[in-house]
Amino acid sequence: MIGRGIVTEVAHRSLNPLRIAFPLLRRVDFRGKARLASLVRVPTAGTRAIRFPGNVRVEVDLSEPLGRDYYRGVVDVFELRLVRSVLGQWGGDFVDVGAHIGIYSIAALRAGADRVLAFEPLERSQSRLERNLVLNGLQGGVTLFRGAAGAEAGTATLTVGNDPSWSTLGPLEGRYAMHAVAVAVSTVDAEVARLGLRPSMLKIDVEGGELAVADGMAETLSEHRPVVLCEVDRASATALAARMVGYDHFRIARGRLILDARGGPTSGIYNAVFVPPGDARSILALPTSDRAHT
């Protein structure tokens, strides 16, 4: 996900003033914060344990660009607050599609989720997710589907990026791709039904595959009406808004929910949230600028 925030380092502290400032800034969003964090030089090998808002601890791999971003303090502060708000009010189960190393899955459990289902197709990310569950004392708290979510069950080719978080079932620009692996695919509907889940929230971060995931979760949306947090571009946001009839929808920018998920930048990606019918202000208990309906 692409929201920006600041985390607290648990290990390998330094006297660098920017690192000292991270705990003070971790809940503040402002333009240029990611650029400021990038000024901090960090190791490019090894692992570090860091702490996220909501009492979430994760071990990150500093050989990966996203791991170094997390170490510097770039994290989805607003989005993690959203998880805590929804699950804190509603309870229920959480579905994490594109779980990576488990930040959202762990945050959901900390927030009071009854059960968590995580889809993660990449073996190295699966292993780190499981280690992070142990780090948080939450081993056994997540049901891990070791594959991808899509429109239908089967197998697919996962293109693995030089940063594993960029891995995708779709095309990946050659300079970012490393190799391809075959992975299992199921649908959100199939796994939710198999486990008897009642999700109150889904998070989707699948590097361009969000429409296929949505095609495989129609029954879940219809039966359970969960909040959906999803990384999108303008085209996929428009398509999702058309599929999720009756939902309020917002884009996330500068720590706010802003009217109309379809109104994001013309290029690039951003996070959007789709909320069941009703007053999004009271449901989410987070700042909003307005509401939109499909």
Secondary structure, DSSP 8 states (H G I E B T S, - for coil): -------EE-SS----HHHHHHHHHTT---TTHHHHHHTS---SSSEEEEEETTTEEEEEETTSHHHHHHHHT---HHHHHHHHHHHHHH--EEEEES-TTSHHHHHHHHHT-S-EEEE---HHHHHHHHHHHHHTT-TTSEEEESSEE-SSSEEEEEEEESSGGG-BSS---TTTEEEEEEEEEE-HHHHHHHHT--EEEEEE--TT-HHHHHHT-HHHHHHH--EEEEEE-HHHHHHHHHHSTT-EEEEEETTEEEE-GGGS-SSS-EEEEEE-SS-HHHHH-S-BS---B-
